[in-house]
Amino acid sequence: MKKILFALTLFATAFTMSCQGPAGPEGLEGLPGPRGPQGEPGVNILGTVFDITGTFNTGNDYRIYFEFPADEVEVFESDAVFVYRLWETIEDGNEDIPVWRLLPQTTFLPQGALQYNFDHTFLDVSVFIDTQFNRTTLEPRWTNNQTFRVVIIPADFAANGRLGKEVDFTNYEEVQELLQLNDRSIKKYSTKN
């Protein structure tokens, strides 16, 4: 009896292992290599980064408007757009280190709260100032020649889990590492006031 049971088990195992079914769904595409240059075949371009500089005043209602140049920047409705303000620079020996803060960013002045904020479409981005007081009383250091870094990340990569790890988008250094950015190669634009 043991020999028959053993033979049946062996036959069932061999039969089960020889079965073949339809292929399952294809998995998600993997991430590019950690140091792969962007734009080469086989490597996904993760995002677009550029700086805009402008001045807030009564003539532009304290709003800097920038239309994405269609021949250089392609933005889809589903893409994530982040804007960082150059808050300050710190001297470190012979080098100035920029400090970037994600918008919206609020600071408290003697007259009340000042907030830098932004909105965007897939065609443009605009950065604006909201205050609890008359904006014409703002000192030039809050309005003149303000620099903002715009980071556009395809929605697939901005979603948690797709990047292989969670990214803190409020921390510009993490975003810089994710996109493998070299600050010297970032395009700079001036807005019309």
Secondary structure, DSSP 8 states (H G I E B T S, - for coil): -HHHHHHHHHHHHHHHHT---------------TT--TTSTT-----EEEEEEE---GGGTTEEEEE--TTT----TTSEEEEEEEEEEEEETTEEEEEEEESSEEEEETTEEEEEEEEE-SSEEEEEEEESS-GGG--HHHHTTEEEEEEEE-HHHHSTTTTSS---TT-HHHHHHHHT--GGG-EEEE---
